[in-house]
Amino acid sequence: MQLSGHLAFLASLGIARALDPGCAPGGNFDLSKWELQLPIGNGSPMIVQPAQLIGCGGYQDPGHHYFFTESGDGALVMKAPGTPSKTGCVKFAESQHCRTELGEKATWSPNTGTNRLFMDLVGTNVHSIVIGQVFQAESGFNKPFAELYYGSDGSIKFGTALAAAGGAGQDLQPLGTVPVGTRFTYEVRFENGQLLARINNNGFTTLRTYFTTPKAFFKAGNYNQDLSTTDTGDIHVFQLTITH
């Protein structure tokens, strides 16, 4: 069984595979369906394609500043700087914030099938980070449908956009509280027309949504929302799976 298939099989059983500190992230996680966006680049964020990420010898940034394997426990470390104007980090023109974030390459319909995102992680330096997103696709708008926020007070909230074109704000809906430095899990499901989320295998919360999108895709990682400091947000990931 190839690595990606092996990881998917273990994930389906709820079993986390032991992480190898000697491998790049692509040797411990199935990154074959993701592209990586980094807060460095020439005018716009550097994008690393799936083919460059997969395998034990896959991409990790050479200086271990943003995306790399933790030498102690094999976790995937994702770091993103704070205030772009002060840190010089590279962001997308339509965003105020920098990120080290994975985005699905393929899109899917939220009205059919199985569409699930699961992450097991710990935040070790958190002010305000988006750790997961549902993004609109093929709807004419390059905007998030919903974003999962993790705050310095440990609060975890899902913000669902009020309008497809953006600019109208979000409805922030609480999921719970996990103190920074504490390992936890989250799961997002967007299927049968409903958006649901939970933390630590608690009961699912059905999120209020305000419009529909014909296609969507998941994003996961460290999208640093902090504009008050130059601190680098820091998360360590122990499991990351998508199910379709």
Secondary structure, DSSP 8 states (H G I E B T S, - for coil): --HHHHHHHHHHTT------TTS-HHHHS--TTEEEEES-SSSS-EEE-HHHH-STT----TT-SSEEE-TTT--EEEEE-S-HHHH-----TT-SS-EEEEEESS-B-TTSS--EEEEEEEEEE-SEEEEEEEEEESSS---EEEEEEEETTSEEEEEEESSTTS-S-EEEEEEEE--TT--EEEEEEEETTEEEEEETT---EE----S--SEEEEEEEEEE---S----EEEEEEEEEEE-
